[in-house]
Amino acid sequence: MKDKKILVVDDAAFIRNLVKTTLQRLNISKVQDAEHGRDALAMLIKSSDYDLIISDFHMPEMDGMQLLKAVREDNRLKSIPFLMLTSDVSQDVVKEAISAGVNDYITKPFKPEPFIKKVEKLIKG
């Protein structure tokens, strides 16, 4: 897991830091972050060698759904696993994310153990 590269996208710095700290438990140290989807997409276009994208659903500039759709429409990026973080547990949000190609989602606040299991599953493919 040490050589895996992950992009964390969330407008809340404390959530980005929480995710990074949790990923350190898996010995993942190559973690980059962005405040919103627009910055994340620019980073992905610049370098498509990420092993996982972990993104919040609700963000300014470009939300997680818009980022997910942009990633899935780009041939260089579309195979990168995508884990959606959301505090919105409505069925409509979940259905929309699934139809847009999200690999998995987890609700906030999250417990470290289920989060780690989802990350491991997505990285190992």
C-alpha positions, 0 to 999 in steps of 0.5 A: 500500500505504501506506493499507492497515490490517493487524491482527497477532495473536500472543502473542509480542511479538517475532513481532508486531514482526518482522511489523510490520518486514517490513510496513514494507518494503511501506510499510504503516504502519497496523499494529495488534496484539493478543496474542490472538484475544479482543483482536483480535476486540474490535478488529475489532468496534470497527472493521471497516476492516482490509485484512488479518488476520495471526494466529498459530495457537496463542495463549492466551485465543482461538487463531487458529482460533477467531478465524478462525471468529468472523471468518468468521461475522460479516457485517461481517468475513467478507470480510477476508483472513486469513493464518495464521502457524503453527509447526505444519505438520501436515496436520490444522491446515492442513486445518482452517484451509482448511475454516474459510476461511483465505486463506493460511498461512505457517509460522514461522519465515518468510523475508521474501520469501515472506511479503511475496509472500503479503501483497501477493497478499492485499491486492491481492485 
